Structures are given as structure tokens and as C-alpha cells.
Amino acid sequence: MTSARDFFGNHLQTLGYTQKYAAELIGCSGGTITNYIDYRRELKFPTVMNAKDSLFDGDEHFVKLFCAESRNSQNIKYSLEYLSTNRCFDEIESLINRCERENKLLDWCKVYRLIINFQLMTDSYKSILQRIYILSHEIKDVELKVLLDIIEANVHHNIYESSIVTRLIETIEEKLAEVPDSYFKSSLNIRVLELRSIDSLFSRNDPKTARSYAKQVISSKIGTKFVADSYNIIGTSYIFEDANKSLKYMSKSIKILRKIGCQEVADIREGGTKRFIQTYWGLNLTEGNGTTQESELAFMAAKRGETDKALEMLDELEETPFRIYYEGVAKNDPMIHFKALGKFIELNEMFYAQLPYRELLKHEQFKEAVKSLLNQN
């Protein structure tokens, strides 16, 4: 395989650029370029990022090659973060393995290996939380402490524990202020913006603010998966406002996920959230395709008025606020919707609390009671 240095040198020849001219474009000295191509000294990571934009028109292949080969400790740290946010799993796995063999930056290896396991969903959430607890008592670097808190917050979001996410964001932002390095501060801040979009939507029921944070993440170009997840947030935020916009952004998220090889996550969104949006708005109540989740099949049956079929499927499912809400739809029972509302509020899932809330508003005798529960006018 072509080395990063050879790839860089060959690219300059293809462009017809001298090393001096390339250095001017990148913002470094000609000697820096010469020493790099001649294998005497490694480039600094910020210089590599400048080269990506100035010489490679934004293409990331050179950056990936550089990260996989980096030897300087600071460059390795930058590389781990870059490869993680861009989901370059082969490259980051290779880099971590090399560092472990060389007994180098082992704390960083442990944290980023945990991040890979979370991203690829190779470990259970319980196992990840246990590992975070252990590592949080071992590591010293503030960047790693922030990363552990961010992963923990994401896990709690995935298991519908929004109140913990809200608390962790406050802790993260206090630690983030202590991060001295500008690249890490910027990258970690974007990760926090993603959490802010999640917290604003699900805990605070503030779709407009959630969309604002999500758009900042998208414009940052931190990584394609982050873009897909931000479109997911935007799509979800329109569930109660505009079915077409909701499905448009959700489809955009799914398309990006499939393009970058995240088929499992794409299937979950296709057969979960997207199917839920269609069912909620009554746009497609057929049996669905192979990706449709059992809970959504039950919801579809309930919306079609097939009460017995819906209840039979729901009996096989774990009790969650959504399952209770689906049962309320199937039975058209406001008391069950009150139960679902209480469960959503208990988990601080205030956005999805809109589901039973809107059903209860259909009953005149319950309007004032449910408005007071959600502090709505």
C-alpha cells in the first residue's frame, strides 16, 4: 500500500506543484514539506488538515493514510479523534493495535477502543457503562474524561434515560472548559452540540432549538455519521408538525447511513422511527417490510382498528412508555394514556410525552389535568 508520504509527493507531481508552492498554500515552510517527503520529520496534524483543503480539495484519503502512520504522540491523539469521528474503523483499529504493541498512549487506546465498540454496537450498553465506570477512575487526561462522559450520555439516550443525559451535559461542559488544545476543544464541542440537540428535543421538548444545534453539527463537517444522526434529530423534531418534512429528513438520514455502511442503524430507523412517523400520520398502514419492528407492526394494527391483533402482539413486548401508548391507541382508553404519559414524564422524555398528551386532549374532561402535567397552555 502507498505510504502517506509517497501519496503526498505523487499528488504534488500530478498537480505540477513545487514543494515551495505547496508549502505556501498549506501555510508552512518549504523545509517542512521536504522533511516530510524525505521521511525525516512528520507533519503536524493541523498542517495535514490544511493540506486536505488546499491540495486535496477536501478529499480525506491522505488524512486517513497519515493518521494510520502517525508516530508523534500528539499526532496520534489527533488521529484517534479524527478517525473516530469519521468512523474509519480499519484505520483506527490498526493505529490502536500498533500503539498497544509499542506500549504507547494506552489510556487513549482503551477509551477509543470503547468508543469503537459503542459505534459498532459490539458490546451491550450495560457492559459499556461498566467499562466507562472503571476507566473514569483510571484515566487522567481531561480530553478522555470528556469523551467518556459523552459516550455515557449517548448510551443513556439510547436506553431512554433522558434525565441522566441532561445532568451529564452540565458536567461535560464544565470539563470541556479545561481542555487546553484547540483541535480537541472544537471536536469535543461539536460532540456536545450533538448531545445538546438530543437534550433539547427529547428532554426539553424544544424542537426549534434542537434543529438549530443539529444544523451546527451538520455544517461543522465533523463526520458523515454525525451528519446522518443530525438529520435524524431534525426529522424526529417535525413528527408533530409536518409529516412530509419529518419523512424527508428521516429518509435523508437513512440514505447517508446506507451509503457509509451503517446498515443495521439504517434498518432500525427505517423499520422504527420512519415507520412510526408514517403510522402516526396514517400514511402507510400496510404490514411493512423486513425491517419493520414488532412494536411498529402492533402500532399499525392498532391504527387500523385491529384491536385483538394489536394486543396480541403487544403482549409479547417489554413494557415501555411506547408500548403502553400503543395499547392505549388499540383500546382507545384514556386511562392507559394517562399511564403512558406518567411513564414518559418519569423518564423525562418530554417530546414523546406528546403522544399520550395529544390523545388525552381529545377528551374534554381531561384537558386541564394533562395541560398542568406538561405545563402547556
VOSEPA-748077 format. One record per atom (N, C-alpha, C, O): x, y, z; residue in one letter. Coordinates in steps of 0.001 Angstrom, whole numbers, plus 500000, padded with zeros to 6 digits. Example, Ala and Ser with C-alpha at 12.3 -4.5 7.8 and 13.67 -1.06 7.14 Angstrom:
<recs>
513190494310507800a
512300495500507800a
513200496700507800a
514236496681508465a
512850497750507080s
513670498940507140s
512900500030507870s
513409501138508039s
</recs>
This chain:
<recs>
500835498805500000m
500000500000500000m
500877501255500000m
501896501306500689m
500478502257499229t
501232503508499152t
501234504205500504t
500193504316501151t
502413504678500936s
502503505402502197s
501916506794502041s
501751507292500928s
501604507417503171a
501074508783503139a
502075509739502492a
501693510624501725a
503362509554502807r
504394510438502255r
504491510301500732r
504565511291500005r
504489509046500274d
504578508827498824d
503319509334498123d
503392509917497041d
502187509111498741f
500926509589498174f
500949511111498054f
500523511674497045f
501449511762499094f
501544513221499110f
502485513717497999f
502142514617497232f
503667513113497936g
504643513524496934g
504145513299495518g
504325514156494652g
503511512141495272n
502972511841493948n
501870512826493567n
501731513205492404n
501094513232494563h
499999514172494295h
500552515541493879h
500016516185492977h
501607515969494530l
502224517249494143l
502712517189492698l
502555518147491941l
503308516051492322q
503790515898490942q
502627515926489957q
502728516530488890q
501530515277490311t
500350515259489443t
499809516675489240t
499399517048488141t
499818517458490328l
499327518835490258l
500324519767489560l
499967520848489093l
501575519322489503g
502617520174488936g
503077521262489898g
503577522306489479g
502897521001491215y
503263521986492235y
504682521709492738y
505071520556492923y
505436522766492952t
506712522628493648t
506426522499495141t
505344522851495611t
507408521991495876q
507234521877497331q
507070523254497958q
506316523426498915q
507788524240497405k
507682525602497937k
506281526160497738k
505721526777498644k
505707525945496544y
504356526462496272y
503324525741497137y
502405526365497667y
503482524426497275a
502565523657498123a
502621524161499557a
501592524276500224a
503834524463500030a
504002524969501400a
503284526296501580a
502689526545502629a
503334527144500567e
502644528438500643e
501130528237500749e
500457528931501511e
500606527286499981l
499162527008500028l
498741526466501390l
497684526816501915l
499587525605501949i
499257524961503224i
499485525904504404i
498778525840505409i
500478526775504268g
500788527685505360g
501921527193506231g
501902527373507448g
502922526562505602c
504092526106506350c
505340526414505522c
505235526997504443c
506502526033506009s
507746526303505282s
508016525210504252s
507523524088504369s
508805525558503250g
509196524557502263g
509976523430502889g
509860522275502477g
510783523770503899g
511563522746504590g
510679521717505269g
511032520540505336g
509529522151505772t
508596521233506422t
508116520177505432t
508036518995505768t
507795520608504207i
507346519679503179i
508476518735502776i
508275517526502661i
509675519304502562t
510830518489502166t
511146517430503220t
511358516263502889t
511177517837504478n
511488516893505559n
510446515784505656n
510767514649506008n
509197516119505341y
508138515098505404y
508286514098504265y
508289512889504497y
508408514590503044i
508504513702501885i
509756512830501954i
509746511682501509i
510831513382502512d
512100512641502613d
512187511771503864d
513256511252504188d
511047511607504581y
510974510719505745y
511865511173506899y
512335510348507683y
512099512481507006r
512937512972508106r
512097513460509296r
512515513361510449r
510930513978508995r
510113514518510082r
508627514428509709r
508253514592508548r
507809514168510699e
506368514051510482e
505717515434510429e
506122516350511145e
504716515570509583l
503934516813509591l
503143516916510882l
502866515907511531l
502781518133511250k
501863518318512369k
500432518160511854k
500132518490510707k
499575517660512703f
498216517345512276f
497472518556511694f
496801518411510672f
497568519748512309p
496887520906511699p
497360521192510277p
496576521634509437p
498647520940510007t
499184521122508653t
498544520119507695t
498249520446506546t
498334518904508175v
497690517867507362v
496258518279507003v
495813518095505871v
495551518836507979m
494181519273507717m
494153520432506725m
493248520522505895m
495145521320506812n
495246522410505831n
495518521846504439n
494970522330503449n
496369520817504367a
496685520191503081a
495445519534502481a
495233519580501270a
494641518933503327k
493413518298502836k
492567519301502049k
492058518987500973k
492424520499502594d
491586521517501947d
492305522220500795d
491690522516499770d
493619522490500959s
494354523294499975s
494863522491498785s
494936523003497668s
495215521227499030l
495823520425497975l
494948519283497480l
495059518862496328l
494071518779498357f
493289517587498013f
491800517880497837f
490984516963497744f
491456519169497792d
490066519582497553d
489090518912498513d
487980518541498133d
489524518763499768g
488650518207500793g
488630516692500871g
488050516133501802g
489252516016499912d
489281514552499950d
490078514081501172d
491125514645501492d
489575513040501853e
490138512654503140e
491102511467503066e
491588511006504099e
491384510970501860h
492220509768501762h
493619510005502337h
494148509166503066h
494209511148502003f
495550511436502524f
495537511520504048f
496447511018504708f
494502512156504607v
494421512291506066v
494350510914506715v
495011510668507724v
493552510015506143k
493431508662506700k
494773507932506668k
495154507268507632k
495482508067505544l
496808507437505445l
497752508011506494l
498487507275507151l
497724509327506644f
498604509980507616f
498279509499509034f
499177509164509806f
497002509470509360c
496599509060510717c
497069507641511029c
497576507373512118c
496901506752510084a
497275505356510309a
498771505195510523a
499206504256511189a
499571506116509955e
501030506014510059e
501633506908511135e
502831506811511403e
500850507764511753s
501388508780512666s
502167508142513817s
501784507097514343s
503268508795514193r
504141508304515255r
504260509288516406r
504401508891517563r
504203510569516084n
504272511597517124n
503077511460518062n
501946511297517603n
503314511524519365s
502245511274520340s
501053512208520161s
499903511771520213s
501331513501519950q
500220514440519780q
499467514151518485q
498239514232518447q
500193513817517435n
499542513459516176n
498674512210516334n
497604512117515734n
499129511262517132i
498350510046517366i
497035510389518071i
495982509853517725i
497102511272519045k
495881511673519747k
494900512328518780k
493714511999518764k
495417513271517965y
494560513904516961y
493980512853516010y
492802512901515657y
494820511917515607s
494406510902514636s
493298510024515192s
492345509701514484s
493415509637516454l
492379508822517084l
491033509545517063l
490001508943516765l
491051510813517376e
489802511580517386e
489249511736515968e
488051511565515740e
490127512060515024y
489691512241513642y
489107510933513082y
488019510934512506y
489825509836513254l
489364508557512733l
488076508106513417l
487225507472512793l
487937508434514699s
486722508080515432s
485510508848514904s
484466508255514634s
485650510165514758t
484505510964514310t
484137510663512858t
482998510882512445t
485099510162512088n
484825509815510691n
484577508321510490n
484438507856509359n
484524507572511593r
484184506149511571r
485094505359510620r
484631504499509871r
486380505663510664c
487377504935509862c
487866503760510700c
488951503814511280c
487078502713510763f
487318501652511736f
488579500844511457f
489295500478512389f
488859500563510200d
490068499797509888d
491318500578510293d
492239500026510894d
491337501866509957e
492497502692510260e
492701502887511764e
493825502809512260e
491595503144512489i
491741503382513929i
492098502084514653i
492850502105515627i
491566500963514183e
491902499664514781e
493391499374514595e
494069498908515511e
493884499661513385s
495307499448513099s
496183500344513973s
497207499902514494s
495776501606514131l
496550502545514940l
496558502142516408l
497599502190517063l
495411501750516920i
495325501326518324i
496176500075518552i
496907499986519539i
496076499124517645n
496863497886517787n
498358498194517821n
499098497621518620n
498797499098516954r
500221499448516937r
500649500119518238r
501703499802518791r
499829501045518723c
500161501730519984c
500219500747521149c
501078500858522023c
499296499786521154e
499295498788522224e
500553497919522157e
501138497585523188e
500961497559520954r
502189496755520807r
503403497529521289r
504330496955521862r
503394498843521053e
504524499682521437e
504383500248522854e
505205501050523299e
503310499809523564n
503069500272524934n
502998501803524996n
503615502429525858n
502245502385524082k
502206503831523902k
500779504345524022k
499868503795523404k
500577505397524815l
499264506045524952l
498155505027525248l
497108505027524600l
498401504175526222l
497478503068526485l
496106503541526971l
495091502935526631l
496066504620527764d
494766505149528204d
493936505607527004d
492727505386526947d
494603506240526060w
493914506705524850w
493405505521524040w
492307505563523486w
494204504474523976c
493785503265523268c
492541502652523915c
491608502245523222c
492537502592525234k
491398501999525942k
490111502767525673k
489067502169525415k
490189504089525735v
488981504908525554v
488482504825524113v
487283504668523882v
489382504926523155y
488923504893521761y
488484503496521331y
487638503364520446y
489045502454521941r
488540501108521655r
487114500972522195r
486268500336521566r
486851501561523344l
485496501551523892l
484535502307522962l
483403501878522738l
485010503434522429i
484184504215521504i
483858503390520263i
482727503413519778i
484853502655519745i
484607501789518583i
483528500762518915i
482615500541518120i
483631500137520084n
482648499129520491n
481245499733520577n
480258499088520223n
481170500973521051f
479878501659521111f
479369501957519704f
478198501726519404f
480243502467518846q
479833502824517486q
479369501604516693q
478401501681515936q
480064500482516870l
479739499270516122l
478702498404516838l
478236497401516297l
478349498805518062m
477353498076518862m
477769496618519085m
476950495701519019m
479074496431519353t
479575495075519596t
479453494662521060t
479571493477521374t
479221495614521958d
479029495320523381d
477645495788523815d
477057496676523197d
477138495188524872s
475858495631525419s
476033496993526085s
477140497367526471s
474938497725526215y
475005499029526879y
475436498863528333y
476167499698528867y
474993497805528961k
475392497553530347k
476897497373530449k
477529497921531352k
477473496608529531s
478913496372529520s
479679497670529278s
480709497916529906s
479171498500528366i
479832499775528071i
479804500686529286i
480808501321529608i
478665500758529965l
478572501606531158l
479509501126532261l
480109501935532968l
479633499817532406q
480554499266533407q
481995499632533069q
482782499981533949q
482330499545531778r
483690499871531351r
483980501357531544r
485085501730531937r
482996502199531270i
483160503638531480i
483449503931532948i
484310504749533271i
482727503259533821y
482920503475535266y
484347503114535671y
484979503842536436y
484853501992535162i
486211501561535505i
487243502545534962i
488147502972535680i
487098502899533683l
488073503788533055l
488072505184533672l
489119505824533772l
486907505650534081s
486819507001534645s
487639507149535920s
488007508260536301s
487927506024536581h
488743506050537793h
490226505798537493h
491061505857538396h
490550505516536230e
491931505225535868e
492605506361535111e
493794506617535304e
491868507033534266i
492488507988533348i
492660509367533983i
491946509735534916i
493620510113533456k
493927511446533976k
493622512552532964k
493249513657533356k
493775512268531669d
493627513309530647d
492200513823530588d
491253513040530519d
492050515142530616v
490719515737530638v
489962515450529342v
488740515303529363v
490687515368528194e
490020515057526926e
489328513690527001e
488210513515526517e
490021512731527616l
489462511384527725l
488292511353528705l
487315510635528492l
488394512130529773k
487281512201530721k
486022512748530042k
484917512254530269k
486208513777529204v
485068514346528470v
484493513312527513v
483275513159527421v
485358512604526802l
484892511591525862l
484083510497526563l
483046510067526057l
484556510049527723l
483814509026528464l
482437509528528859l
481455508793528756l
482356510776529312d
481064511343529686d
480139511455528475d
478933511237528590d
480704511794527315i
479898511916526093i
479342510554525682i
478170510443525322i
480178509521525735i
479701508178525388i
478649507715526393i
477641507119526013i
478883507990527669e
477899507613528689e
476561508303528414e
475506507676528516e
476602509582528069a
475364510318527774a
474644509718526578a
473417509608526574a
475408509328525561n
474791508714524380n
474143507372524712n
473073507049524195n
474788506597525570v
474207505317525990v
472887505558526715v
471889504895526434v
472883506505527644h
471659506772528402h
470542507302527497h
469365507026527733h
470912508062526465h
469891508485525499h
469297507275524790h
468084507193524597h
470159506336524403n
469691505165523661n
468792504259524488n
467983503515523935n
468928504315525809i
468073503474526667i
467004504320527368i
466470503937528409i
466707505481526769y
465607506347527210y
465741506786528666y
464799506674529451y
466922507286529013e
467145507860530342e
467589509306530171e
468733509666530445e
466642510127529707s
466955511500529305s
467413512378530456s
468235513273530262s
466892512134531651s
467269512977532781s
468768512860533080s
469395513832533501s
469338511670532862i
470771511468533079i
471567512208532007i
472628512764532289i
471052512214530776v
471708512939529692v
471818514419530035v
472874515027529862v
470720514997530522t
470699516420530887t
471750516728531950t
472468517723531852t
471834515875532957r
472800516089534039r
474231515960533529r
475103516745533902r
474467514969532677l
475821514746532167l
476303515895531291l
477491516220531298l
475402516511530542i
475808517627529680i
476405518753530516i
477403519356530122i
475809519037531653e
476344520085532534e
477750519727533007e
478637520579533033e
477948518468533380t
479267518001533823t
480289518097532688t
481424518529532893t
479871517689531495i
480759517705530337i
481219519118530024i
482403519337529766i
480311520073530042e
480675521437529679e
481628522063530690e
482458522897530330e
481513521663531953e
482477522131532964e
483871521584532655e
484860522312532735e
483943520304532305k
485237519686531987k
485790520221530670k
487000520396530524k
484904520479529718l
485329520945528401l
486071522275528496l
486975522545527704l
485691523097529455a
486365524384529641a
487829524206530035a
488636525122529877a
488169523020530550e
489547522756530983e
490413522162529875e
491618521998530063e
489821521836528723v
490588521242527624v
491456522322526991v
490925523316526495v
492784522156526994p
493670523228526510p
493849523265524998p
494081524331524429p
493746522126524351d
494061522042522928d
492880522493522074d
491750522063522306d
493129523355521093s
492053523950520293s
491357522923519398s
490138522974519236s
492129521977518809y
491506520965517941y
490556520086518747y
489419519848518341y
491034519610519888f
490182518762520716f
488995519539521271f
487880519019521324f
489227520760521676k
488123521562522213k
487029521726521157k
485840521619521458k
487452521990519903s
486486522162518818s
485741520866518522s
484516520867518397s
486479519756518408s
485864518475518076s
484928518008519186s
483814517556518922s
485392518122520429l
484559517713521560l
483341518614521687l
482261518156522059l
483510519890521380n
482380520815521442n
481289520418520448n
480101520538520748n
481689519947519270i
480700519506518282i
479985518250518769i
478780518095518574i
480747517352519408r
480104516175520013r
479071516613521053r
478006516009521177r
479404517676521802v
478478518187522821v
477270518850522162v
476153518744522669v
477484519530521042l
476359520120520311l
475358519040519900l
474146519248519941l
475892517886519503e
475005516773519172e
474177516368520399e
472971516143520300e
474844516281521552l
474114515962522786l
473096517036523112l
471991516737523565l
473472518295522882r
472546519407523135r
471296519275522261r
470182519529522718r
471491518879521007s
470327518708520127s
469421517596520647s
468197517712520596s
470022516523521144i
469259515410521716i
468506515863522964i
467314515596523112i
469213516549523855d
468618517013525105d
467501518027524844d
466445517966525474d
467735518953523921s
466734519979523620s
465455519359523092s
464356519806523422s
465600518322522265l
464411517712521685l
463689516811522678l
462507517013522957l
464387515828523207f
463713514779523962f
463408515166525407f
462339514832525918f
464319515857526067s
464091516226527470s
463343517539527611s
462467517671528465s
463688518517526771r
463131519865526924r
461963520143525976r
461303521177526073r
461718519200525055n
460625519355524095n
460714520710523391n
459737521455523314n
461895521005522887d
462162522277522213d
462699521981520809d
463907522054520581d
461809521646519868p
462242521238518530p
463065522286517789p
464021521938517096p
462712523561517924k
463429524608517188k
464889524689517626k
465790524776516792k
465118524662518936t
466492524703519436t
467242523441519044t
468423523499518702t
466567522307519091a
467199521041518693a
467647521108517241a
468745520668516898a
466790521659516391r
467156521782514973r
468343522718514790r
469205522476513945r
468387523777515572s
469494524726515483s
470817524055515822s
471802524225515104s
470847523294516912y
472063522565517287y
472434521545516221y
473604521425515857y
471445520809515715a
471700519779514710a
472294520386513442a
473194519804512837a
471800521542513042k
472325522199511837k
473765522655512044k
474555522654511100k
474113523045513270q
475504523412513553q
476420522202513414q
477535522315512906q
475944521045513867v
476735519817513733v
476933519483512256v
478037519133511840v
475869519592511469i
475950519292510035i
476952520219509343i
477768519768508539i
476887521497509653s
477765522472508994s
479218522322509434s
480123522778508735s
479451521693510578s
480826521512511072s
481613520497510251s
482844520522510239s
480897519599509562k
481533518543508754k
482442517655509606k
483479517189509134k
482054517427510847i
482885516621511751i
482979515179511289i
484005514530511493i
481926514671510673g
481923513275510231g
480563512924509658g
479546513482510071g
480541511997508705t
479303511689507989t
478245511084508904t
477060511385508759t
478655510233509847k
477680509626510770k
477027510703511631k
475834510624511921k
477796511705512040f
477231512807512807f
476186513546511970f
475149513963512486f
476469513705510677v
475515514366509778v
474225513551509698v
473128514100509794v
474367512235509521a
473188511359509443a
472356511432510719a
471128511505510664a
473028511412511863d
472316511463513145d
471637512811513361d
470578512883513984d
472248513879512846s
471657515207512991s
470413515343512113s
469434515975512510s
470455514746510914y
469243514723510082y
468144513899510751y
466958514193510603y
468548512871511484n
467581512081512244n
466897512933513312n
465684512848513504n
467691513755514005i
467129514655515012i
466150515638514367i
465052515862514875i
466568516222513234i
465699517193512557i
464410516507512101i
463319517052512271i
464538515312511522g
463352514590511078g
462410514273512227g
461198514456512122g
462982513796513322t
462164513484514506t
461482514743515042t
460334514692515484t
462185515864515000s
461639517104515576s
460372517579514888s
459600518344515466s
460149517128513645y
458957517548512885y
457793516565513010y
456761516755512367y
457940515518513827i
456910514476513901i
455514515044514150i
454548514622513514i
455409515986515061f
454082516513515411f
453703517757514605f
452601518284514756f
454616518225513750e
454372519461512996e
454098519229511522e
453162519802510964e
454911518391510886d
454878518295509430d
455364516910509005d
456558516619509076d
454442516062508565a
454801514690508185a
455791514653507035a
456729513855507048a
455592515513506035n
456470515499504865n
457903515878505230n
458852515231504787n
458060516934506043k
459401517326506473k
460027516243507339k
461213515943507208k
459240515668508208s
459749514630509091s
460284513453508284s
461384512967508544s
459512512997507312l
459930511858506490l
461080512227505557l
461943511396505273l
461092513466505083k
462170513922504199k
463523513834504898k
464473513270504354k
463608514393506106y
464889514390506816y
465240512996507326y
466415512631507371y
464230512214507711m
464498510851508164m
465043510013507007m
465976509231507190m
464463510176505817s
464938509447504644s
466359509866504291s
467171509043503869s
466649511140504466k
467999511645504200k
468997510981505146k
470084510577504733k
468619510873506404s
469480510215507398s
469732508766507020s
470871508299507055s
468676508057506661i
468788506632506315i
469649506436505074i
470460505512505019i
469476507298504082k
470265507206502843k
471756507364503125k
472575506621502585k
472108508332503972i
473516508553504320i
474063507347505072i
475182506907504810i
473281506813506004l
473722505651506777l
474018504467505870l
475017503773506059l
473163504236504893r
473391503106503986r
474624503342503128r
475361502408502813r
474844504597502752k
475990504938501916k
477306504672502627k
478284504267501998k
477336504901503952i
478586504716504699i
478665503340505363i
479572503076506152i
477714502471505040g
477785501095505508g
477177500817506864g
477398499745507428g
476410501763507406c
475754501554508707c
474379500925508479c
473350501524508794c
474377499711507928q
473118499084507526q
472210498777508708q
470993498939508616q
472798498334509823e
471978497957510984e
471248499168511550e
470058499095511857e
471964500284511688v
471334501508512201v
470294502005511209v
469220502459511604v
470615501920509909a
469662502341508876a
468381501508508949a
467280502046508828a
468528500195509148d
467354499322509260d
466506499680510474d
465277499666510413d
467185500006511589i
466459500390512807i
465631501646512554i
464476501730512972i
466224502618511870r
465488503862511598r
464406503659510542r
463336504265510604r
464704502790509567e
463722502511508516e
462499501818509099e
461358502202508842e
462771500781509894g
461679499989510446g
461168500481511775g
460175499962512286g
461839501494512361g
461432502053513646g
460842503431513492g
459632503583513327g
461701504448513546t
461225505834513566t
460468506208512294t
459394506805512373t
461012505867511117k
460330506236509872k
458967505554509779k
457977506185509405k
458917504271510118r
457643503555510101r
456675504152511116r
455476504260510857r
457211504540512280f
456371505165513298f
455747506463512763f
454557506706512959f
456552507291512090i
456048508561511548i
454920508296510562i
453880508953510611i
455126507330509665q
454096507000508678q
452810506529509356q
451708506917508969q
452975505685510374t
451807505156511074t
451097506251511859t
449869506340511847t
451872507079512536y
451273508159513337y
450385509043512473y
449293509438512885y
450868509352511262w
450107510215510358w
449135509431509473w
448446510020508640w
449077508117509645g
448153507309508856g
448504507255507383g
447617507130506539g
449803507350507059l
450217507423505659l
450452506052505039l
450328505888503825l
450785505081505855n
451062503746505328n
450814502734506437n
451643502556507329n
449674502082506370l
449298501160507446l
449324499709506988l
448688498852507602l
450059499425505905t
450225498042505467t
451215497350506393t
451776497970507296t
451421496065506161e
452232495276507089e
453709495645507092e
454433495264508011e
454170496377506088g
455558496820506111g
456498495833505457g
456074494879504804g
457799496081505646n
458807495210505039n
459619494517506129n
459265494548507308n
460716493891505705g
461504493088506643g
462148493859507766g
462537493271508775g
462270495179507613t
462924495966508662t
461950496467509719t
462374496967510760t
460644496339509465t
459664496903510397t
459712496174511738t
459626494947511786t
459847496928512815q
459960496356514152q
458601495873514648q
457557496370514225q
458635494896515551e
457399494306516070e
456497495354516727e
455275495331516578e
457129496263517448s
456335497290518127s
455583498158517119s
454446498565517362s
456235498439515978e
455597499275514968e
454506498513514222e
453514499108513801e
454681497207514054l
453617496386513478l
452376496411514367l
451246496468513880l
452608496368515681a
451492496440516628a
450805497799516554a
449577497885516590a
451600498857516452f
451045500216516336f
450211500339515065f
449133500934515081f
450710499775513958m
449977499812512695m
448632499092512825m
447608499581512347m
448647497930513475a
447395497181513673a
446423497992514518a
445226498028514236a
446943498647515561a
446086499481516418a
445461500623515629a
444280500925515798a
446251501258514767k
445747502376513960k
444733501908512918k
443850502670512524k
444859500640512465r
443890500088511519r
442601499671512200r
441620499326511541r
442609499706513528g
441424499292514269g
441373497807514550g
440340497292514978g
442486497100514315e
442542495655514571e
443009495433516008e
444150495046516260e
442098495688516934t
442432495721518355t
443012494408518854t
444059494398519501t
442334493287518554d
442789492000519069d
444179491655518560d
445022491173519317d
444417491903517277k
445730491605516694k
446813492462517337k
447903491981517647k
446495493742517533a
447463494658518145a
447797494213519565a
448966494176519949a
446783493881520333l
447002493499521730l
447780492187521836l
448595492009522742l
447520491277520903e
448251490006520904e
449744490243520687e
450579489623521345e
450072491145519759m
451479491461519505m
452092492220520678m
453241491979521048m
451325493132521255l
451834493935522366l
452105493078523599l
453000493388524386l
451340492007523770d
451540491113524917d
452918490470524905d
453422490050525946d
453537490392523709e
454849489761523584e
455997490740523818e
457161490340523843e
455671492021523991l
456695493050524064l
456959493503525492l
456074493458526347l
458178493934525732e
458565494509527019e
457765495793527267e
457491496550526336e
457398496027528519e
456613497231528817e
457507498469528787e
458455498593529562e
457186499359527891t
457845500664527764t
456746501710527646t
455584501355527444t
457084502998527767p
456057504022527560p
455405503929526178p
454210504185526033p
456194503563525169f
455642503435523819f
454650502271523748f
453580502388523151f
455023501150524365r
454124500001524338r
452800500334525024r
451728499948524557r
452895501056526135i
451675501447526852i
450829502384525988i
449606502253525925i
451498503331525322y
450788504252524427y
450091503487523305y
448939503775522980y
450786502511522711y
450187501719521634y
448962500956522144y
447962500826521439y
449054500459523366e
447906499768523955e
446738500733524131e
445583500378523896e
447055501960524548g
446007502970524695g
445331503290523379g
444119503500523326g
446133503327522297v
445561503564520963v
444667502395520567v
443566502592520051v
445150501170520813a
444383499978520438a
443042499925521167a
442023499577520570a
443039500267522447k
441820500181523258k
441035501487523310k
439911501536523810k
441658502556522775n
441053503888522863n
440671504189524315n
439547504593524615n
441645503977525203d
441405504065526644d
442237505214527233d
443464505118527285d
441582506306527681p
442337507447528229p
443117507103529494p
444150507715529765p
442639506137530267m
443359505780531482m
444720505162531159m
445698505376531875m
444764504404530085i
446042503831529664i
446963504936529150i
448174504891529366i
446390505919528476h
447204507051528007h
447754507864529184h
448869508381529125h
446958507969530248f
447470508639531464f
448680507879532006f
449661508484532439f
448600506551531979k
449708505733532462k
450949505951531584k
452061506100532090k
450740505967530265a
451861506195529351a
452463507576529568a
453684507737529561a
451606508569529759l
452084509937529996l
452957509985531243l
454019510607531243l
452506509327532298g
453279509299533535g
454647508653533341g
455644509112533899g
454686507576532539k
455958506880532285k
456919507753531484k
458111507812531787k
456392508437530450f
457247509330529661f
457812510452530538f
458995510781530449f
456960511032531382i
457405512120532263i
458439511610533262i
459421512295533550i
458218510412533788e
459154509814534747e
460554509677534142e
461555509854534836e
460618509358532843l
461910509211532151l
462411510531531582l
463466510575530949l
461665511598531801n
461989512923531278n
462001512935529749n
462726513719529137n
461201512068529139e
461033512027527685e
459860512929527315e
458785512461526939e
460096514230527432m
459002515181527300m
458528515354525856m
457373515714525627m
459399515103524889f
458970515201523490f
457967514094523177f
456880514363522666f
458328512867523479y
457426511760523179y
456232511698524130y
455262510988523866y
456301512439525232a
455117512553526100a
453962513200525348a
452804513099525753a
454302513880524224q
453263514481523388q
452298513427522838q
451149513744522529q
452748512196522715l
451897511149522144l
450642510912522986l
449535511130522494l
450782510471524249p
449564510294525054p
448899511633525377p
447676511704525505p
449696512686525509y
449154514028525794y
448141514429524724y
447048514892525050y
448493514256523459r
447607514657522374r
446360513772522306r
445289514226521903r
446507512514522701e
445325511639522762e
444379512086523868e
443161512093523684e
444931512454525004l
444103512873526138l
443408514202525884l
442333514461526423l
444032515049525053l
443393516329524731l
442098516148523938l
441288517070523840l
441912514963523377k
440678514682522641k
439489514509523580k
438334514515523155k
439802514351524879h
438753514164525887h
438620515448526700h
439525515808527453h
437497516131526547e
437308517447527158e
437551517427528661e
438112518372529216e
437130516349529323q
437220516302530782q
438654516174531290q
438902516372532479q
439618515841530397f
440998515655530829f
441928516798530423f
443092516811530821f
441439517749529645k
442309518784529072k
443099519544530123k
444319519663530011k
442435520050531122e
443121520866532129e
444137520056532920e
445215520549533253e
443785518810533218a
444677517959534014a
445970517662533258a
447058517748533827a
445852517314531980v
447062516965531231v
447891518208530908v
449117518130530841v
447236519351530708k
447985520587530458k
448849520953531661k
449982521411531514k
448295520743532845s
449067521067534048s
450247520126534222s
451288520524534744s
450089518865533782l
451170517893533908l
452361518294533029l
453513518117533425l
452083518829531844l
453151519203530928l
453402520705530893l
454180521188530070l
452745521444531783n
452881522891531829n
452626523540530471n
453343524453530064n
451602523059529781q
451249523575528463q
450064524529528603q
449227524373529491q
450011525514527713n
448875526441527677n
447880526015526625n
446855526672526443n
</recs>
